[in-house]
Amino acid sequence: MSALLHFIKWRLRLAPADVWTTEAERECLVRHAAGKLKVVEVGVWHGGTSRVLRRAMASGGTLFAIDPYEPGRLGISLPLIVARGELRRIRNGRVVWVRASGHAAARCEPIRSAAPFDFVLLDPPQTERIVRAEWDAWAPLVAPDGIVAVHDSRVSEEAPSFRPDSLDYAQRVVRRDARFEIVEEAGSMTVMRRRR
């Protein structure tokens, strides 16, 4: 389905927002984002997972929704309109939108002044170059005892043939980073806690 057709169907409530996490992955994220005050999602797209995170975080919390949202052929970003609509449906905490790549956002003032974060979800495009840049930028911004969840960082039983370019880097570097310990795995998601 084209992006415009999906947008029209979403607007008419005939189609849901695209969600790239499984139900099991979202349940896992909820367990770890519950009650958190400073929550980050890198790679928001339609906001389906963001909606779940916003609902789970502390009532006084802030969700930093990070995605570049490049304009499409119409000169606007339809995925951004969908994401904003999805997140408006949840009345919990507040949302700060950062229209930038994850590694660029990690250097911007609203992020630097809010750091460290107690929950970060990295769900960027699945290339080794991008995942390396995101990990290098965000791992230092996770608070001690804070959580970082990395999507597409392990082979999922549900989709064993899906092996993005980023998978090797995630397994060689991210999952073995001595600053963190793995606390849960769900689908292709790895959840890690920052050591004290």
GUVEX-709829 format. One line per 2 residues: number of its first residue (from 1); for each residue x, y, z of N, C-alpha, C. Coordinates in nm, 3 decimals. Example, Ala and Ser with C-alpha at 12.3 -4.5 7.8 and 13.67 -1.06 7.14 Angstrom:
2
1> 1.319 -0.569 0.780 1.230 -0.450 0.780 1.320 -0.330 0.780 ~ 1.285 -0.225 0.708 1.367 -0.106 0.714 1.290 0.003 0.787
# end
This chain:
196
1> 0.084 -0.117 0.000 0.000 0.000 0.000 0.089 0.124 0.000 ~ 0.056 0.223 -0.080 0.136 0.345 -0.085 0.121 0.422 0.045
3> 0.220 0.509 0.072 0.217 0.588 0.196 0.094 0.678 0.201 ~ 0.058 0.737 0.088 -0.057 0.827 0.085 -0.187 0.749 0.108
5> -0.202 0.634 0.044 -0.323 0.553 0.063 -0.334 0.506 0.208 ~ -0.221 0.463 0.266 -0.224 0.421 0.407 -0.262 0.538 0.496
7> -0.208 0.656 0.467 -0.239 0.774 0.546 -0.389 0.805 0.542 ~ -0.447 0.800 0.423 -0.590 0.827 0.408 -0.671 0.724 0.488
9> -0.634 0.597 0.477 -0.705 0.492 0.552 -0.688 0.511 0.702 ~ -0.566 0.551 0.744 -0.544 0.577 0.888 -0.631 0.693 0.934
11> -0.635 0.797 0.854 -0.713 0.917 0.889 -0.861 0.883 0.904 ~ -0.910 0.791 0.820 -1.050 0.748 0.825 -1.072 0.636 0.926
13> -0.964 0.599 0.998 -0.966 0.491 1.097 -1.000 0.356 1.035 ~ -0.955 0.338 0.911 -0.973 0.211 0.842 -0.845 0.127 0.845
15> -0.736 0.187 0.890 -0.607 0.116 0.900 -0.535 0.167 1.024 ~ -0.465 0.077 1.095 -0.388 0.120 1.212 -0.255 0.183 1.169
17> -0.193 0.251 1.263 -0.056 0.299 1.239 0.036 0.178 1.224 ~ 0.139 0.191 1.140 0.237 0.083 1.127 0.313 0.068 1.258
19> 0.331 -0.056 1.300 0.409 -0.086 1.421 0.510 -0.193 1.383 ~ 0.637 -0.168 1.409 0.742 -0.261 1.368 0.792 -0.348 1.482
21> 0.727 -0.340 1.596 0.759 -0.430 1.706 0.645 -0.529 1.721 ~ 0.677 -0.648 1.770 0.574 -0.749 1.793 0.504 -0.723 1.926
23> 0.394 -0.790 1.947 0.324 -0.774 2.074 0.412 -0.817 2.191 ~ 0.485 -0.926 2.175 0.575 -0.972 2.282 0.685 -0.869 2.309
25> 0.737 -0.807 2.204 0.840 -0.704 2.222 0.782 -0.582 2.294 ~ 0.661 -0.543 2.257 0.599 -0.428 2.323 0.570 -0.458 2.470
27> 0.525 -0.579 2.501 0.502 -0.615 2.641 0.632 -0.609 2.721 ~ 0.740 -0.652 2.660 0.872 -0.645 2.724 0.911 -0.500 2.749
29> 0.890 -0.415 2.649 0.924 -0.274 2.664 0.842 -0.209 2.776 ~ 0.715 -0.243 2.785 0.629 -0.187 2.890 0.683 -0.223 3.028
31> 0.727 -0.346 3.045 0.782 -0.388 3.176 0.900 -0.300 3.217 ~ 0.981 -0.262 3.120 1.103 -0.188 3.153 1.086 -0.037 3.149
33> 0.983 0.012 3.078 0.959 0.157 3.072 0.863 0.202 3.181 ~ 0.798 0.107 3.248 0.697 0.141 3.350 0.756 0.232 3.457
35> 0.690 0.345 3.478 0.730 0.437 3.584 0.854 0.520 3.556 ~ 0.911 0.508 3.439 1.033 0.585 3.407 0.997 0.732 3.381
37> 1.091 0.820 3.414 1.068 0.964 3.400 1.122 1.021 3.270 ~ 1.234 0.968 3.223 1.295 1.023 3.100 1.314 0.909 3.001
39> 1.222 0.904 2.905 1.213 0.794 2.810 1.247 0.847 2.671 ~ 1.328 0.771 2.598 1.368 0.808 2.462 1.331 0.696 2.367
41> 1.277 0.732 2.251 1.263 0.636 2.142 1.330 0.695 2.019 ~ 1.432 0.625 1.970 1.500 0.664 1.848 1.445 0.576 1.737
43> 1.375 0.638 1.642 1.311 0.564 1.535 1.163 0.548 1.563 ~ 1.088 0.656 1.559 0.948 0.658 1.601 0.853 0.610 1.491
45> 0.879 0.650 1.367 0.797 0.620 1.250 0.652 0.660 1.276 ~ 0.557 0.568 1.285 0.416 0.603 1.302 0.375 0.616 1.449
47> 0.467 0.595 1.540 0.436 0.616 1.681 0.362 0.502 1.749 ~ 0.351 0.387 1.684 0.280 0.274 1.746 0.347 0.226 1.874
49> 0.479 0.214 1.872 0.551 0.174 1.993 0.561 0.292 2.090 ~ 0.575 0.412 2.037 0.581 0.532 2.122 0.456 0.545 2.207
51> 0.342 0.513 2.150 0.215 0.521 2.222 0.219 0.429 2.345 ~ 0.274 0.310 2.328 0.284 0.213 2.437 0.380 0.264 2.544
53> 0.492 0.323 2.500 0.590 0.377 2.596 0.531 0.494 2.674 ~ 0.459 0.581 2.604 0.400 0.697 2.674 0.300 0.652 2.779
55> 0.222 0.551 2.747 0.124 0.499 2.842 0.194 0.439 2.965 ~ 0.310 0.373 2.944 0.378 0.301 3.053 0.461 0.391 3.142
57> 0.513 0.501 3.090 0.606 0.583 3.167 0.534 0.654 3.283 ~ 0.611 0.715 3.370 0.556 0.786 3.486 0.465 0.900 3.440
59> 0.365 0.933 3.521 0.271 1.039 3.483 0.340 1.174 3.467 ~ 0.450 1.194 3.537 0.525 1.318 3.523 0.643 1.304 3.428
61> 0.644 1.198 3.351 0.757 1.170 3.264 0.754 1.244 3.132 ~ 0.867 1.234 3.061 0.880 1.295 2.929 0.927 1.188 2.832
63> 0.860 1.181 2.718 0.900 1.093 2.608 0.967 1.180 2.503 ~ 1.092 1.150 2.473 1.165 1.218 2.366 1.149 1.132 2.242
65> 1.071 1.182 2.145 1.039 1.109 2.023 1.130 1.158 1.911 ~ 1.224 1.071 1.870 1.330 1.112 1.778 1.319 1.039 1.645
67> 1.309 1.117 1.539 1.301 1.063 1.403 1.324 1.180 1.308 ~ 1.397 1.162 1.198 1.421 1.276 1.108 1.297 1.323 1.033
69> 1.203 1.235 1.006 1.079 1.270 0.937 1.104 1.359 0.816 ~ 1.177 1.305 0.721 1.203 1.378 0.598 1.071 1.403 0.524
71> 1.055 1.520 0.462 0.933 1.546 0.384 0.924 1.451 0.264 ~ 0.803 1.409 0.233 0.780 1.324 0.117 0.753 1.405 -0.007
73> 0.694 1.340 -0.107 0.668 1.407 -0.236 0.573 1.524 -0.223 ~ 0.488 1.524 -0.123 0.394 1.633 -0.104 0.455 1.749 -0.025
75> 0.583 1.734 0.015 0.650 1.839 0.092 0.624 1.832 0.241 ~ 0.553 1.729 0.285 0.527 1.709 0.427 0.563 1.566 0.464
77> 0.571 1.539 0.591 0.599 1.403 0.638 0.469 1.341 0.688 ~ 0.413 1.252 0.608 0.290 1.182 0.650 0.313 1.097 0.775
79> 0.428 1.026 0.785 0.451 0.949 0.908 0.453 1.037 1.034 ~ 0.502 1.160 1.024 0.501 1.249 1.140 0.358 1.284 1.180
81> 0.272 1.310 1.082 0.132 1.342 1.112 0.066 1.223 1.182 ~ 0.094 1.102 1.132 0.038 0.982 1.196 0.091 0.969 1.339
83> 0.222 0.984 1.357 0.282 0.968 1.490 0.226 1.070 1.589 ~ 0.214 1.194 1.547 0.157 1.296 1.636 0.013 1.261 1.674
85> -0.062 1.213 1.575 -0.200 1.173 1.603 -0.208 1.057 1.700 ~ -0.120 0.959 1.680 -0.118 0.842 1.770 -0.083 0.883 1.913
87> 0.016 0.970 1.928 0.060 1.008 2.062 -0.037 1.103 2.131 ~ -0.116 1.177 2.053 -0.219 1.264 2.113 -0.328 1.181 2.181
89> -0.341 1.055 2.142 -0.445 0.970 2.201 -0.413 0.927 2.344 ~ -0.288 0.945 2.384 -0.244 0.906 2.520 -0.224 1.031 2.603
91> -0.289 1.038 2.716 -0.277 1.154 2.804 -0.191 1.115 2.923 ~ -0.062 1.111 2.903 0.029 1.078 3.013 0.161 1.148 2.988
93> 0.210 1.222 3.085 0.337 1.291 3.069 0.333 1.387 2.952 ~ 0.451 1.414 2.899 0.460 1.504 2.783 0.553 1.443 2.680
95> 0.547 1.496 2.559 0.629 1.448 2.448 0.713 1.564 2.396 ~ 0.840 1.539 2.377 0.930 1.634 2.311 0.971 1.571 2.179
97> 0.938 1.637 2.068 0.970 1.588 1.934 1.105 1.642 1.892 ~ 1.191 1.554 1.845 1.322 1.595 1.792 1.331 1.538 1.651
99> 1.328 1.627 1.551 1.333 1.583 1.411 1.479 1.582 1.366 ~ 1.542 1.469 1.391 1.683 1.451 1.356 1.712 1.302 1.360
101> 1.823 1.263 1.301 1.868 1.124 1.318 1.903 1.105 1.465 ~ 1.907 0.981 1.508 1.935 0.954 1.648 2.069 1.009 1.693
103> 2.175 0.987 1.612 2.307 1.034 1.656 2.316 1.186 1.653 ~ 2.246 1.252 1.562 2.244 1.399 1.564 2.164 1.450 1.683
105> 2.051 1.385 1.712 1.968 1.426 1.825 2.043 1.415 1.957 ~ 2.127 1.313 1.971 2.202 1.293 2.095 2.294 1.410 2.126
107> 2.327 1.490 2.024 2.415 1.606 2.043 2.339 1.737 2.059 ~ 2.204 1.735 2.041 2.130 1.861 2.045 2.100 1.902 2.190
109> 2.075 2.031 2.209 2.062 2.087 2.343 1.950 2.025 2.427 ~ 1.828 2.005 2.373 1.725 1.947 2.460 1.763 1.809 2.514
111> 1.837 1.733 2.436 1.877 1.600 2.479 1.992 1.608 2.578 ~ 2.093 1.688 2.546 2.210 1.700 2.635 2.169 1.751 2.772
113> 2.075 1.846 2.776 2.037 1.901 2.906 1.946 1.805 2.985 ~ 1.877 1.714 2.917 1.791 1.618 2.986 1.865 1.493 3.032
115> 1.979 1.463 2.972 2.054 1.341 3.005 2.100 1.345 3.150 ~ 2.118 1.227 3.213 2.105 1.093 3.158 1.959 1.045 3.158
117> 1.933 0.940 3.080 1.798 0.887 3.062 1.783 0.754 3.131 ~ 1.662 0.728 3.182 1.642 0.600 3.251 1.584 0.493 3.160
119> 1.545 0.529 3.036 1.499 0.429 2.939 1.525 0.482 2.798 ~ 1.593 0.403 2.717 1.619 0.439 2.577 1.586 0.319 2.490
121> 1.505 0.340 2.387 1.478 0.238 2.285 1.545 0.281 2.157 ~ 1.635 0.198 2.107 1.701 0.224 1.979 1.636 0.134 1.874
123> 1.568 0.197 1.779 1.502 0.124 1.672 1.527 0.197 1.539 ~ 1.656 0.219 1.508 1.688 0.292 1.386 1.686 0.199 1.264
125> 1.703 0.254 1.144 1.714 0.168 1.026 1.825 0.064 1.046 ~ 1.807 -0.055 0.988 1.894 -0.168 1.017 2.018 -0.174 0.930
127> 2.103 -0.073 0.941 2.233 -0.080 0.874 2.340 -0.072 0.981 ~ 2.451 -0.139 0.958 2.558 -0.138 1.058 2.607 0.002 1.086
129> 2.621 0.082 0.982 2.672 0.219 0.998 2.582 0.300 1.092 ~ 2.451 0.291 1.071 2.359 0.368 1.154 2.353 0.315 1.296
131> 2.346 0.184 1.312 2.340 0.127 1.448 2.467 0.160 1.526 ~ 2.582 0.155 1.460 2.708 0.192 1.527 2.701 0.337 1.575
133> 2.656 0.427 1.488 2.648 0.569 1.523 2.550 0.591 1.639 ~ 2.436 0.522 1.634 2.336 0.538 1.740 2.387 0.484 1.873
135> 2.451 0.368 1.869 2.503 0.309 1.993 2.611 0.397 2.053 ~ 2.703 0.444 1.971 2.810 0.532 2.021 2.753 0.660 2.082
137> 2.645 0.711 2.024 2.587 0.836 2.072 2.503 0.819 2.198 ~ 2.426 0.708 2.206 2.329 0.695 2.314 2.375 0.614 2.434
139> 2.461 0.517 2.417 2.504 0.436 2.532 2.556 0.522 2.647 ~ 2.637 0.626 2.620 2.685 0.708 2.731 2.577 0.792 2.798
141> 2.461 0.807 2.735 2.355 0.891 2.790 2.254 0.814 2.875 ~ 2.278 0.684 2.892 2.190 0.601 2.977 2.240 0.610 3.121
143> 2.149 0.639 3.212 2.185 0.654 3.354 2.228 0.520 3.414 ~ 2.309 0.521 3.519 2.337 0.397 3.591 2.205 0.332 3.635
145> 2.193 0.203 3.616 2.070 0.127 3.639 1.961 0.159 3.536 ~ 1.991 0.246 3.440 1.897 0.276 3.333 1.891 0.162 3.232
147> 1.789 0.165 3.150 1.763 0.058 3.053 1.785 0.110 2.912 ~ 1.848 0.027 2.829 1.852 0.052 2.685 1.801 -0.075 2.617
149> 1.706 -0.058 2.528 1.650 -0.170 2.451 1.691 -0.149 2.305 ~ 1.741 -0.254 2.243 1.789 -0.243 2.105 1.710 -0.341 2.019
151> 1.635 -0.287 1.924 1.554 -0.369 1.835 1.641 -0.427 1.725 ~ 1.602 -0.542 1.674 1.675 -0.611 1.566 1.821 -0.637 1.603
153> 1.842 -0.676 1.729 1.977 -0.702 1.778 2.003 -0.851 1.801 ~ 1.906 -0.934 1.771 1.920 -1.079 1.785 1.824 -1.145 1.687
155> 1.850 -1.272 1.658 1.763 -1.347 1.567 1.636 -1.385 1.642 ~ 1.524 -1.355 1.582 1.395 -1.383 1.642 1.343 -1.520 1.597
157> 1.283 -1.593 1.689 1.223 -1.721 1.654 1.107 -1.703 1.557 ~ 1.040 -1.587 1.565 0.927 -1.560 1.477 0.971 -1.534 1.333
159> 1.090 -1.481 1.315 1.139 -1.449 1.180 1.288 -1.484 1.171 ~ 1.323 -1.614 1.176 1.464 -1.653 1.182 1.544 -1.617 1.057
161> 1.477 -1.594 0.945 1.550 -1.560 0.823 1.577 -1.411 0.811 ~ 1.517 -1.329 0.899 1.540 -1.184 0.895 1.671 -1.152 0.965
163> 1.769 -1.118 0.886 1.903 -1.089 0.939 1.954 -0.960 0.876 ~ 1.913 -0.846 0.934 1.955 -0.718 0.876 2.105 -0.697 0.886
165> 2.154 -0.603 0.810 2.296 -0.569 0.806 2.349 -0.535 0.946 ~ 2.262 -0.483 1.030 2.303 -0.438 1.164 2.321 -0.552 1.263
167> 2.269 -0.669 1.233 2.265 -0.778 1.329 2.404 -0.820 1.377 ~ 2.497 -0.834 1.287 2.631 -0.877 1.324 2.696 -0.777 1.421
169> 2.683 -0.648 1.391 2.740 -0.546 1.479 2.674 -0.551 1.617 ~ 2.541 -0.564 1.618 2.470 -0.569 1.746 2.516 -0.687 1.830
171> 2.540 -0.801 1.767 2.582 -0.919 1.842 2.728 -0.911 1.884 ~ 2.813 -0.856 1.798 2.956 -0.847 1.829 2.988 -0.738 1.929
173> 2.919 -0.625 1.919 2.957 -0.507 1.997 2.852 -0.469 2.102 ~ 2.731 -0.443 2.056 2.628 -0.390 2.147 2.598 -0.488 2.260
175> 2.567 -0.611 2.227 2.529 -0.708 2.329 2.646 -0.747 2.421 ~ 2.767 -0.717 2.381 2.885 -0.752 2.463 2.947 -0.631 2.531
177> 2.882 -0.517 2.522 2.935 -0.395 2.583 2.943 -0.414 2.735 ~ 3.062 -0.402 2.792 3.084 -0.431 2.935 3.014 -0.331 3.027
179> 2.971 -0.217 2.974 2.900 -0.119 3.056 2.758 -0.164 3.090 ~ 2.709 -0.268 3.018 2.570 -0.310 3.030 2.561 -0.460 3.058
181> 2.449 -0.502 3.116 2.419 -0.643 3.131 2.283 -0.671 3.068 ~ 2.271 -0.783 2.999 2.145 -0.821 2.938 2.049 -0.867 3.047
183> 1.928 -0.808 3.049 1.830 -0.844 3.151 1.708 -0.915 3.092 ~ 1.684 -0.899 2.962 1.571 -0.968 2.899 1.588 -0.966 2.749
185> 1.529 -1.068 2.685 1.525 -1.075 2.540 1.383 -1.111 2.500 ~ 1.334 -1.049 2.393 1.200 -1.080 2.342 1.202 -1.057 2.192
187> 1.166 -1.158 2.117 1.169 -1.143 1.972 1.310 -1.106 1.928 ~ 1.321 -0.997 1.855 1.453 -0.952 1.810 1.508 -0.842 1.902
189> 1.442 -0.820 2.016 1.479 -0.713 2.110 1.572 -0.764 2.218 ~ 1.676 -0.685 2.248 1.764 -0.711 2.361 1.748 -0.594 2.457
191> 1.721 -0.625 2.583 1.706 -0.521 2.687 1.825 -0.533 2.780 ~ 1.894 -0.421 2.801 2.015 -0.420 2.884 2.007 -0.311 2.989
193> 2.067 -0.338 3.105 2.073 -0.242 3.213 2.217 -0.188 3.225 ~ 2.229 -0.058 3.244 2.360 0.004 3.261 2.414 -0.031 3.399
195> 2.533 -0.086 3.403 2.594 -0.120 3.531 2.630 0.008 3.607 ~ 2.631 -0.003 3.739 2.671 0.111 3.823 2.820 0.133 3.816
# end
